[in-house]
Amino acid sequence: MTSIVNSEQEDNDDLFEHYKFVASKGQDPLRVDKFLMNFVENATRNKIQQAAKDGHVWVNDAIVKSNYKVKAGDEVKVLFEHPPHEFLLVPENIPLDIVYEDDILLVVNKPAGMVVHPGHGNYSGTLINALIYHFEYLPTNSSERPGLVHRIDKDTSGLLVIAKTETAMAHLAKQFFDKTSEREYIALVWGNVEDDEGTIRGNIGRNPKNRLQMHVFSDGSDGKEAITHYKVLERLGYVTLVSCKLETGRTHQIRVHMKYIGHTLFNDERYGGDKIMKGTTFTKYKQFVENAFKVLPRQALHAKTLGFVHPATGQQMRFDSVIPEDMQTCIEKWRSYAKSGL
């Protein structure tokens, strides 16, 4: 099992541990610089090799060179002379699209392209940077992230609830844990989804061969339970518009589950949806799809509806959001294409 640790200070030379990975049982011998490139997002080989040259790459608590061959079970650490950036939070005056706010919580509509919290490669411009600018105090969750009850991916747009008090944080977190919150997403996926509706069940965990991806472990041998309910909204020829309701909330859940049943999200680069997966070989069709990619330069996923019980009043709250212009334009293009019969 590969694991990650993000803020453990090391005793030696005031170095700070940024990443720790344990190579899986199926790991073939691989140079440590290449191994880390598979697992550290946005890292270049030069940066990793420099860290190794500086003595900041460790395997099984020993400094190694970049040509060290990682084997199954090896514990690999990357250390730097500064604390991880995600713990150096800087308030930034970034506008927020606040859908609802009261004394203990707020609901925001996050635009596509905004990272929810700072992390490797994204140290500013995040939702957290904006929140700590606009609000003097926010409680921290178990990962020390102010206000966050749940997350959505950088290139996914849509609704998030933010806690403003410790009580609200605990109450809302329990609703998400107990699967009583309502979360509906709209997705455009490749292919004609056969069943009008259905449920996808399959444990989700890190892909043992590529840490930047998640993976469905259908036999339950790894990962955590994940359940997605889907319903076809509109069939548009080579793509389908679907509604997905989450029963659980795993990283990349909808993206991974839809790929698992053969319907990768449209223009989902990480999971291969940024290539033509269904359709004809006609040049005009290829041009049409490339234009659709340009209109929607991200995965076609929007967190449209969010529902929960208000921690103070006990009232059932339900919020709905409009599908963003980029995604709506892409859907309209496919709608027109499907009607043309080409």
Disulfide bonds with the S-S distance in Angstrom:
none
